[in-house]
Amino acid sequence: MSVRMNLVLSDELNSEIDKIVSASETTKSEIIRKALQIFLAAQDGKKQGLKLGLVDGQTRTMTTEFIGL
């Protein structure tokens, strides 16, 4: 089953999503679905005491931590 939703985005956020759509073979809907999946994973990880961030592939150190997710 699927649910249809309406979403209001700022012009800036919409523009950033448009750039991703143009640079890849995906849709706005797919980008938003993936973002929500990351958000849900972050919430689950937070409950387990984990952190969400960007990790350098070579040094395996976190270069950016996302706070508040």
N, C-alpha and C positions, 0 to 999 in steps of 0.2 A: 504494500500500500504506500502511496505517496501523498504528501501534503504540499499544497501550493501556498506560498507566503509572499507578501509584499514587503519590500525593504526600502527604507529611505537612507541614502548614503550622501555624504558631503560630496561636493564637486571634486575636491582633491582626492578623496578615496576612490571615487568612481573613475577618475583619470588614471590613477595608479593601477586599478584593476584592468582598465582598457589596455594599458601598456603590456601587462602580462598576457592578456588574450592575444594581442598582436604578435608578441614574441614567441608564442607557443601554440600548440594545436589543442586548445581547450576552450571552454566557455566560461562566462561569468558564473553561471550556476555551479559548475564543477569547482571553480576556484573557491567559492563561498562554502561549498560542501566540505572541501579539504580543510579550509580554515576552521570550520566548526569541529571537525574531527580532531585537529590539533588542540583546539581549546578544551575539548572533552578529555583528551589524553592528559593535558596539563592539569586539569582539575583532579583527575584520578591519581596522577603522580604526586600532586600536592598533598593529598590525603595520606600518601605513603611516605611523606617526608622527602620526596624527590624534588629536584629543581629542573626548570626548562631553560635551555640556552643554546647558543651556537658554540660548537666545539671545533677547534683546529684539528683537521684530519691527520696532520703529521705529529704534532706534539700531544694531541689528545687532551688539551687543556681548554676549559671553557673561556671563550673570549668575550661573550656577551650573555648575561643572564636576564631573562624576561621576568620582571617583577609584576605582581598583581594579577597574574593569570590564574 
